[in-house]
Amino acid sequence: MNTDYEAIVIGSGPGGEGAAMKLNKAGKRVAIVEMHEQVGGGCTHWGTIPSKALRHNIQLLVDYRRNPLFAHIAEQIRVDYPQLLAAAGVIQEQVTTRYRYYARNRVDILHGRGRFLDAGTLAVEQGGKERHYQAEHYVIATGSSPYHPAQIDFTHPRVHDSDSILSLEHTPKSLTIYGAGVIGCEYASIFCNLDVKVNLVNTRDRLLSFLDDEITDALGYHLRNQGVVIRHNEEYQRVEASDDGVILHCKSGKKFKTDLLLWANGRTGNTADMGLAEAGISLNHRGQIEVEKSYQTSLPHIYAVGDVAGPPGLASASYDQGRFVGAHIANGACDWNLIEEFPTGIYTNPEISSFGRTERELTEARIPYEVGHAMFKSIARAQITGHTVGMLKLLFHRDTLEILGIHCFGETAAEIVHIGQAIMSQRAGANSLLYFTETTFNYPTMAEAYRVAALNGLNRLF
């Protein structure tokens, strides 16, 4: 059939960008549909980039106040939340860079909201005008949004989600965060370092239970040490918002009254009003698109990647999914597989990153393992920078010395985890703990923690 494009990608976040660029490099005619004024998706505009830029600015402020060189004036510095947001100017730089990529590669950008009229036709509406396009393949990469329970009034000025909190025009005196997942923990770290009284209300029995227990124990300790009140195993009953505050009522009978409530409990796929049901595409109860392992929907010529297709909900994984789908469309199949394991990066203060299995998982699998630690307080580079809180933890097989897991807590954790990831990904025999004991690391660096942790682990064997 006559088509306008060989592929149309809906959404210009990491998943959409990865798919469009891979298809373009394969010689396909590609267009991206973006409903917002600028490309980049939620990752660039109200998710990953702005929140991490905000966290970085707050870390600079904390470091300044802790530095003895500025002790005589540090307490005089008063910076509020809107000022820190305004200083996070990286967003426009990211947008400009992406426009340059699309222009250089001749990828058409169709601004407007995409909606399927049928399985082969997409309507793009902007400013009351609608144009219809046809393509051989479609990639849905529309991302996700904070989940909003129907009984909570998110239009109230004291009730926020992780999107609207980035438009806050003042620094609150107190804040309750409902949901202690990645987003909840990150914002708890951000606000407590602005001297805001924070309640972190967790629906589970521990923080970030998918991580290694020792790491989450350390996170809980340091959040409490920074003034965060953590409450586990709580379930909300209702939210009562008024002019003088907002009260979170829990089923346990507990009540948390603060200036603001940040709802950080779950996300839902951006699939509303897209005509997916009419096109024959299946959704789950959270509005996420059900896909097969090749990321094909119930209609094989329509794919879905990134947050709209469910976990893991990471920008890094979404980009790789997009590239995978681009290759699958271009070649009719894909001769490479996405890795099943990928590093986690959590930008709390201090930050967390991990790769591989946890102690709990190894114990349940009855794998004989040992642990090697490097405490940052003993690492010269950490002493120089003043970021001495944290550790690098290596889990390895007692007999083969194969590295089984890497867990890091502290400043630059999300960076240095990739050193261990690269070694763990090597063939059997090359992914050994001995790599770190027999390799010379620059001194002083945080990477040196690998040698310290490896030697610490070997000492436990003999």
Beta strands, then each sheet from edge to edge (+ up, - down):
strand 1: 5-10
strand 2: 30-34
strand 3: 108-111
strand 4: 113-118
strand 5: 121-126
strand 6: 129-140
strand 7: 144-146
strand 8: 159-161
strand 9: 174-178
strand 10: 197-201
strand 11: 229-231
strand 12: 236-242
strand 13: 245-250
strand 14: 255-258
strand 15: 260-263
strand 16: 267-269
strand 17: 302-304
strand 18: 344-346
strand 19: 352-356
strand 20: 369-375
strand 21: 390-397
strand 22: 403-410
sheet 1: 3+ 2+ 1+ 6+ 5- 4+
sheet 2: 3+ 2+ 1+ 6+ 17+
sheet 3: 7+ 16-
sheet 4: 8+ 15+ 9+ 10+ 11+
sheet 5: 12+ 13- 14+
sheet 6: 18+ 19- 22+ 21- 20+
end
